[in-house]
């Protein structure tokens, strides 16, 4: 868990108002986290944000747990250098496989998306389907979190390996994407689910397709909404909610900035300036040594 000692050290290094108005760091393997970013704009409009898309390593759904943990440590190390006051894992795969390990390694709170999503799901139904990347589904993170909250709820999970690449390639409205999506949700419909959880932050970008394929009685759960609610509560608890107007969002990627900017235009409605950071230049070991010494 996050240590309040780290927060006190940050407050000593920065004035109270400087830290209070420092940015929130949010990261994902690509454009999936933009669904969380939109919710941050809506719920916390005064917060300044740094968005990091690890596009050089996507899709995370094809990576091992060790690789994902290494990427997450590199990103969080870079975010610490940017003096963020909080980090949000806007990525279900990294939340499932890395969150508990890295939470105690960095001097700011780190929020994941699995638990907020599970809490939202149990409020909606009793027969819950979860669509996710292969590592998230194999981890049983959603099933375990949901059953821990409400043991009588039934949970079915389906991995959807093709969806993230299709979204990242801006192929959302192609007929092939609809057919692939249909094939993933058919097993869940056979189990007569009453609720479907987007177990990957990319998937809400396919909401128009899901609405055409699912009966209107099935509730769709976007964990981003509850994640940002949890973020707001944490900021209040730590007394670090921003009091100033937000600075323009800073967009940073580890891969191609042009492709990411084009995707932002499709998904956010504008084309941002996108910076590039080479994560291979980030020394994780030295920084972690400094934190624990």
TANOR-V254407 format. One record per residue. RES is the residue in one small letter. SS is DSSP state (h for helix, s for strand, l for the rest). Layout:
res: [RES RES]
ss: [SS SS]
This chain:
res: [x x x x x x x x x x x x x x x x x x x x x x x x x x x x x x x x x x x x x x x x x x x x x x x x x x x x x x x x x x x x x x x x x x x x x x x x x x x x x x x x x x x x x x x x x x x x x x x x x x x x x x x x x x x x x x x x x x x x x x x x x x x x x x x x x x x x x x x x x x x x x x x x x x x x x x x x x x x x x x x x x x x x x x x x x x x x x x x x x x x x x x x x x x x x x x x x x x x x x x x x x x x x x x x x x x x x x x x x x x x x x x x x x x x x x x x x x x x x x x x x x x x x x x x x x x x x x x x x x x x x x x x x x x x x x x x x x x x x x x x x x x x x x x x x x x x x x]
ss: [l l l h h h h h h h h h h l l h h h h h l l l s s s s s l l l l l h h h h h h h h h h l l l l l s s s s s l l l l l l h h h l l h h h h h h h h h h h h h h h h h l l l l s s s s l l h h h h h h l h h h h l l l l l l s s s l l h h h h h h h h h l l l l s s s s s s l h h h h h h l h h h h h h h h h l l l l s s s s s s l h h h h h h h h l l l l l l h h h h h h h h h h h h h h h h l l l l s s s s s l l l h h h h h h h h h h h l l l l l s s s s h h h h h h h h h h h h h h h h l l l l l l l l l l l s s s s l l l h h h h h h h h h h h h l l l l l s s s l l h h h l l h h h h h h h h h l]
